[in-house]
Amino acid sequence: MAVSRNWVCPHCDRPQTIIDQQLSVKHHRLIILESKYTNPGITAIAMACSNLSCRELTLKVSFGEGEWRSGGEFVVPKAIHKFDLMPAFSFRAQPAYIPAALREDYEEACKIRDLSPKASATLARRCLQGMIRDFCGIAKATLDQEIKELRKKLDDRTAPSGVTHESLDAIDAVRKVGNIGAHMEKDVDLIVGIEPGEAQMLIGLIEMLFREWYVERHDRTNRLATITALAEEKKKTIEELKAGL
């Protein structure tokens, strides 16, 4: 029986369920006699998008120590290094009504997430600051001051719809992490590491706020405009019917 799995294509951002015919997983043993790795091997994973307007291929390769299973099957159960080949990096395509500068910072943070997690976190910090300035209309000398001003608006219930204390707490946490790259520490020998997975968490926050702030506001505006247009159309129909009596 075919094994299905939920997946989002990194090329077109379309959620889908892929079946065995769209998935290939191959383990390959590297014939290396002397190495610090025991039974080194690679795993190649390929997935085909079922979206007819996309049909792109996603290819990932990982390296690790392999083992032999019953029946003589060689597998690499745990990856030591992972590589995205197609696409080389992934990000969610954002709608054009989100300011270009914010989309560019977000995409750049995604591109360098694995190469330089610290730089990725710094870009995530700048993107979030730009969101506060654009969406919330708050511009201060520092991000810390902008967050404090937004907290006041939340307490006064004058903050834009979609902004919550929970999201603001998360932004403040990103500010502290992003400061690692944004401001040089007095002690240059103090290095705080950031892992790619941690940088991805910050990217995930940006994606969440894009949805909660910009996308939901856009959808809400469109829904209200549709309702208003419908009401005007009905009003016009009623007036025409009355005029014809």
N, C-alpha and C positions, 0 to 999 in steps of 0.2 A: 504494500500500500504506500502511496506517495506521502511523503512527509511535508506538510505545509508549515510555513512560518511567516510571521508578520514582519514587514520590512518597509523602510522608507527610502526610496531611491535618492541618492545624494546628487544626482544630475538634475532631476525635475521636481524633487521634493514631494513625490506622489506616494501616499501610503498604499500598500498592496500586500497581498498574500502570495508568496512565491512557492512553487511546487518543485519537485525534483528535477523536472526538465529545464528549469531555469537556474539550477544551482549545481555547481561543480566544486567538490572538495578533494584535493589530491595531496597526499603526503609523499615526500621524496627524501630518501636517505642520501646524505652526502658522503661519498667515499673518501674520507679523510683518515689517515693512519695516526697522525700525531696532532693532538689538540687538547685543550683543557676541557672541552665539551665531550660528554659521553654520548655516542651515537648522534652526532649533529644531523639535523634535518630541517627541511622547510615544508611549510604548508601553503598551498595556493588555493585561494577561495575566489571563485568567480560567480557573479550573479547578474542575470539579465533582467532589465526592466520590462514589465508587461505593458506599460503605457505606450500606445501606438504612436504617439507624437514624440516619444523619446527613444525607446528601444536601446538605450545605452548599456554598456557593460561596466560593471564595477569589479575591480580586481584588487585583492589584498594578499600580501605575502607575509608570512611570519617565520621567524627562525627560533629553534629551540632544540632541546635534547629529546631524542626519540626513544621509543621502546617497541619491543616486539609483542604483539598480541597473539592469541591462539589462532592457529591456521596460518601463521607466518606473515601476518599483516603488520607492516611498519607504520606507526603513527607518531605524531608529535603532539602530546597531550597539553603541553603548556608552553606558551611563547615567551622567549626572552626578549626578542625585538620584533616590532611590528612595522610594516611599511604599507602605505596606501599608494598604489600605482595608478589606478584609474577610478576616480580622479585623484590627483596627487594630494589634494586637500578638499574638504567638504564644508559647505555652509548652506544655510537655508536661504533661498532666494527671498528677498524682502520686497514688499510693494513699493512702487515709485513714489507714493505720497509720504513715505518716511524720508526725511532730509538726506540728500546724497552724502554729506559729510559723516553722518551717523552710520550709514550703510557701509561706507568705505572703511571706517575704523573697525566695524564689526567683522567685515570680510578679511581685513588684514590680520586681525587677532586670530581668526580661524586659520589663516595660511601659515602663521609662524608658531602655532600652538605647540607642536612637537619640537620644532627647531629651537625655539627660545620661549619657554613658558613664562619667564619673567617679563619679557617684552610683550608677550600676548596679554598678560595681566595688566600691564601699563596701558595698553591700547583699550582694553576693556574698561578701565577706570576712566579714560578720556571720553569714551563713547557714552558712558553713563552720565558723566558731567554734562556732555552735550545734550543729552535727553532732558535733564533737569532744566537746562537753560531754554531749550526749545519748547518742550511740552508744558513745563510748569511756569515758564516766564520768569525764572529766578537767575540772576547773574550777580555773583559776588566775587571777591578777590580769590577765594579758595573754595574747593569743593566742600570742605568741612563747614564753612559758613553757609553755603547754599543748602546743605542738608539740614542745618539747624533752622534756617528760615522756612524750609518746606515742612519741618516738624511743627512749627508754629501755625502754618496754614492748615495742617491736618487737625491740630487741636482746635483751631477756630472754625473748622469745617468750611474753609475757603479754598482748599486744595482741589485741583482738577479731578474729575471722576476717573476712577481706576487706580489712583495713588493710595496705598495703604501703609500702615505702620510697619507691617511685615516686610513689604518690598523696600521700604526706606531703611530698615535695619540691615537688609541684605546689601543695599547700595553702600551703606556706611562700612560694612565689612570689606567690600571690594575696594573702597577708598584706602583702607589701611593696608590691604595687600598690594594694591597698585602703587602705593607710595614707595614701595621697595625700588621700583624702577623710575618713578617720577621725580624723586628727590634723593640726592646723594646723602647717605648716612655720614655723620661726623666720623664714625669709626669705619674706615674703608675696609678693614679686615673682617667686618661683620657681614656675613653673607647668609641670607635666608633663602633656602631653596624653594622652588615652586615646581611641582610635578605637572606633566601634561594633563593628567586627570583633574588636577585642581584648577588649571587654566580653563579646562573645558567646563567646569562648574560655573565659572564667571561668564563664559560665553553663553551657557544655558540661561543664566539670569537675564542677559541682554535679550535673548530670544523671547523669554517669557514677558518681559516688559514691552517689547515691540508689540506683542499680541495684546496685552492687557491695556496698554496706553493707546497706541496708534491704530492698530487694526480694529479693536472694539469701538473706538471713537468714530472711525471711518464707517464701520458697519452701522452703528447707531444713527449717525447722521443720514446715511442712505435710507435706512428704514423709516425714519421720521419724515424725510423728504418724500418718500413713496406714499406714506399715509396722507401727508398734506396735499400732494398732487391728486390722490384719489378723492379726497374730500372736495377739492376744488372742481374736479370733473363732475362729481355727483351734484354739486351745487349748480353748476352750469346746466346740467341736464334738467334739473327741477325747474330752473328759471325758463328754459326753452319750452318745457311742457306747459308751464303756467301761461306763457305768452301765446301759446297756440290754442288755449281754451277760449 
